[in-house]
Amino acid sequence: QHIKNTDHAYRGKLYLRRHYVVPEPYVWDTSFTVDIKQMDDEHVGLFNVVREMEANPGDKGTWDKLMNLYLEHFAHEEDLFTQIKDQKHDIADHRNRHLGLMKTIKGAVLPITKEITQFIKNWLAQHIKNTDFTYKGKMPKLYAVP
């Protein structure tokens, strides 16, 4: 017997998050653009530092550089959220995703394992396309001061 589903709270939410292919080689491409030059440039740097870490898993300087770049990027991105006018971007959820990554990787020990590297690669690829894309086109246009 078929039981009719009357719980529609999930409606429209089943496909909000998709799983995207992690690029190999791990290089930023235009499929990751959020149309904000600063954010796109920083995302390129995040991809680059992950590759650098993968090539030097035992180097503390590279690990510190990765952690600092991610923290700086998250701070810059979260500052941009204050410019979104439509109130549809869930700033708290977005920030919690940033915090979740940092809490997960902050206890990593050198040398950084392939599992940690793969986790970061996957996290960034999914985060940009599933979460950062939600602010795409919502920032006010910035004009140069004459």
N, C-alpha and C positions, 0 to 999 in steps of 0.2 A: 504494500500500500504506500502511496506517495503522500508525504506530509508536506503541506505547503509551508514554505519559509516566509514568515512574516517579519523577520528581523532584518530591517533594511539599514541598520546603522553602518554597515560596511559598504553600502552602495557608493560607488565612485572611488573607493579607496583600495580596491584589490590590486590595481596595476600602477599605483603611484610610484613604487620603487621597482626598477628593473635591474637585472644584472647585465652589465656591459663587459665586453671583452677587454682584458688588460693588454695594452699594446706590447708587442715584442718585436723589435727591441723597445725598451721602455723609454719612449721619446714622446714629448708633447706634440700634438698635431692640432689642426684647426677644428677637429671634431670636439675639442675640449674648450673652445673659445666661449667666454661669457660676455664678450663685446665690451669689456672694460679693460683698457690697455694695462693699467697697473696690475689688475688681478691676473690677466693673461700672462704678463711678464713674470709675476711672482709664481704662477703655476708652472711655467717653464723652469724656473729655478728649483722648484720642489721636485720635479721630475729629475732634473740634473743631479741634485744632491743625493737622491735615492740611488741613482746609477753609480755615483762616486762611492757611496757607502757599500754598495754591493761589490765594488772592485777592491775596497779596502776595509773588510769587515772588522779588523782588529784595531783600526786607527781611531783613538779617542777624539782627536781634533775633528775628524770628519763626522763622527757621531754628534759631537757638540754643535758643529755647524748645522747638521740636519735638524736637531732639536730647536736651535735658535731660529732657523729659517721658517720652520713650521709655526713656532710661537709668534714670530713677527707677522707672518702672513695672516694667521688667524686674527690677531689684534687689528690689522689693517682692514680685513674683510668685515669684522664685526663693527668697526667704526662706520663703514659704508652703509650698514643696515639702517642707521639712523636717518638716512636720506630717502628711504622707501616710504612713499606716501600712502599706499593703498591698504596697509594693515593686513594684507593676506599672507605676507611672508612670516613664517613662524620663527622669529628671531631666537627664542629660548631653545627650541628644538635644534636649530642650526648650531647654536653655541654649544649645546650639550654634545652634539656629534664631534665637535672639535675637542672638547674636554675628554670625551670617551677615548679618542685616539691617543691623546697625550697620556692619560692615565694608564692605558694599555702598554705603551712602549717605554714609559719613563723608567721602569725597573729592569730594562734589558741590560745584559752584561756583555762585555766584549769577549771574544769576537761575536759580532751580531750574526745570528743564525740565518740560514736561508728562509726559515719559516717566518721570522720577524720581517725580513726584507720583502717576502711575498705578501705578507699581511699589509705592510705599508703601501706597496704598489697597488694592490687590489683596493685598499681603503680609499686612496686618493682618486683612482679612476672612477670608482662608484660614487664617491662623494661629489666630485665635480659635476658629473652628469645627472645624478639624482637629487642633489641638494643645492649646489651652487647654481644650477640652471634655474632654480625657482626664483632667483632674483634677476635673471637675465631680462633686460629690457625694462626693468622697473626703476632703475636709478635715473635721477634727473640728468639731463645732458649738461656737461661742464663746458663752458666757453672761456677762451683765453681772455684775460683782462687786457684791453687795448693800451 
